[in-house]
Amino acid sequence: MVLTEAGRRRLQAATAAQQEVEDDLFRSLTDAQRAQLTQLLVLVRDDLTGGDEHCATPTSLDRKMS
């Protein structure tokens, strides 16, 4: 499967929109608190999905954990 240029642009726009929402939603948290929240959410995700890191979760969780 190959991602077209139009698909790549849509993915970039969706990623930017997701980041904007996260920034607004978590604006009251410090960077350390956001990092801790991300770690906890990844643990919950991994428990629910059997460790499938790409199972219906925002790519921001994977991006922030790398």
C-alpha positions in Angstrom: 0.0 0.0 0.0 1.3 3.4 -0.9 0.2 6.7 0.5 -0.5 9.3 -2.2 0.6 12.9 -2.0 -2.9 14.0 -1.3 -3.2 11.4 1.5 0.1 12.5 2.9 -1.2 16.1 3.1 -4.4 15.0 4.7 -2.4 13.0 7.3 -0.2 16.0 8.0 -3.2 18.2 8.5 -4.9 15.7 10.8 -1.8 15.3 12.8 -1.5 19.1 13.2 -5.2 19.4 14.2 -4.7 16.6 16.7 -1.7 18.3 18.2 -3.6 21.6 18.5 -6.5 19.9 20.3 -4.0 18.1 22.7 -2.3 21.4 23.4 -5.6 23.1 24.2 -6.9 20.2 26.3 -3.7 19.8 28.3 -2.6 23.4 28.5 -2.8 23.4 32.4 -0.4 20.6 32.6 3.4 21.0 32.9 5.6 19.2 30.4 6.5 16.7 33.1 2.8 16.1 33.8 2.0 15.6 30.1 4.9 13.2 29.8 3.6 11.2 32.8 0.1 11.2 31.4 1.4 9.9 28.1 3.2 7.1 29.8 0.1 6.1 31.8 -2.1 6.2 28.7 0.4 4.0 26.8 0.3 1.5 29.7 -3.5 1.4 29.5 -3.5 1.2 25.7 -1.0 -1.7 25.8 -3.1 -3.5 28.4 -6.3 -3.1 26.4 -4.8 -4.0 23.1 -2.3 -6.7 24.1 0.6 -4.5 23.2 -0.5 -3.5 19.7 0.8 0.0 19.7 -1.0 1.0 16.5 -4.5 -0.2 17.6 -6.8 2.7 17.2 -4.7 5.2 19.2 -3.5 8.6 18.3 -0.1 8.6 16.7 0.9 11.3 19.2 1.2 8.6 21.8 3.7 6.7 19.7 5.5 9.9 18.7 5.9 11.0 22.3 7.2 7.7 23.5 10.0 7.4 21.0 
